[in-house]
C-alpha cells in the first residue's frame, strides 16, 4: 500500500479527519508495517511498549486475562486504532490484542502519535471521545458480566 492509499484510509478515521494532510502523511511516513497471522499477538497485557497501531486489513481481538483464561472484550478492524490507551497513560498494556485473521497493521511510535494528536485541539478532543466511549462500553460489559455471575 502506498503512502497515498494509506493517507486515504487514515484521513477517513474520525481521529485524523481534521489533521492537516502534511501532518498525517508525516505520521504515516515514520510508521512501520507489521504482518500478523491468525492467532498471533500484537500486544500482550502488561507489556510497556509504546506503539499505537492502525488496522489496515484483517480483524484483531482485544483480550483480558482472567483466572478462567482470556476473555474477548472487543474486536477491531479496518481503519481502527488499538494500543492508544497505554501510550497516552504511560501505564502497562491493560489488555492483549491478537489477530483473529491474517492482518496488516501500521505502527505509530508513542512520541510521533502524541505530537500528531496534540497538534490539533479537535484531534485531541476526538481522542478523548474515543477513549471515553471505549471505557463506557467496558463498564457496560462489566455490569452485564456481574449480573450473569449473580444469576448463576
N, C-alpha and C positions, 0 to 999 in steps of 0.2 A: 504494500500500500504506500503510495507517495505521500509526501507531506501535505500536498493539496487535498488529497482524498481524506487524510486524517483530519485536516483542518475542517473540511466539510462535515465530517462526523462530529467532531467535538464542538464546533460552533453551534450545533443544534442541541447540545446539552444545556439545560437551563442554567447551570452554574456558570458556563462560559459564554452565554449569548450576548452579554454586554461588554465583553472584553474587546479591546482594540485588536484587529486582526494580527498586527505585528506581535503583540504580547502573547497571543495564543500560539502563533507559529513558533515563536521563540521557545515557549514551553514544550511544544511538540518536538522541536529540533534537538533539545537537550535530553529528551526522554530515551528510554530503552525499551525494546520489544522483547516479549517473552512468549514462548510457545509452551502450552501445557497439555498433557494427555489427560483423558478422563481418569479421575481418581488421584491426580497429582495435586499436592498442596502448593498454594501460592503464598499463604500466610499461615503461621502457626500461633495459636493462642499463647500469650506470654512472651512472644518474641519482641525485640526492641528495634527492629529495622525501621527505616524512615522513608518508605516509599508509599505513594498513593498510586493506585492502578486504575486505568480505564479499560473497560472490556471492549475489544474490537470485534471479536467473534466468539461464540460459544456461551456457555452458562456456568456460573460459579455459585456454589452453595456456601452459605455462612453458617458455621457450626460452633456450638458451645459445648465444651467438655462438661460432663456431669458424672455423678457416681455410676449411672447406668449406661455410660457411653456418650457418643456425640449426639447432640440434638440439632436438627436443621431449623434455623430460625428465620432464614431469608434466602432468596435466590436473586442474583443479579445477572443481567445480560447486556447485550449490545448497547453501548453508549453510556453505561452506568459506571460510577466510581465505587471502589472499595478501598478500605485502609485509611480513610481520611481522619477517622476519629482519633486514633492513637497518634497520628502525625501532628494533629492540632493540639492534643492534650499533652503530648510528651510521655504518656503512660505506655506500659506494655500493651501489646495487642489484646483486645478483650474477647476475640473470637478467632477461630481458624477459618480460612477460605480455601475451598477445594473445588477443582474443576469437576463438573458433573458431565461434561462433554469435552471434546477437544476444544481448546481455547487459544486465542491470541489476545494478549493484553499489552498495554503500553504503561510503563512505569515512570512516574514523575518523582524525582528526589524531593525530600522534605522542603529544603530551602527554596528551590525553584517553585514548588507548588504554593508555599506560603506567600512568597513575593507576588505571585500571579494573583492569588485570591485577594490579598490585601491592597493591591494597587487600585482597585476599583470598589468604592463603597457598595454599589449594587451587587457585586460579586460576593463580597463578604457577607452581606445580608442574606443572599441566596444560600450561601454555605450554612449559615445559622439555621435557616428554614429546613434545609435538607437534614441536618443533624437532629433538630428538634422533632421532625416528622419520624425519623428512624427511632428515636427514643420513645416517642409516643406509641409506635407500633410494638416495640419490645415490651413496653409496660402492659399493653393490651394482651400480648401473648402470655406474659407472666400471670396476669389476672385469670385468664382462661385456663392456664395450666394449674393454678392454685385451686380453682373451682373443680376441675377434673379430679384432683387429688383428694379434695374434701368429700366429693361424691363417691369416691371409690371405696 
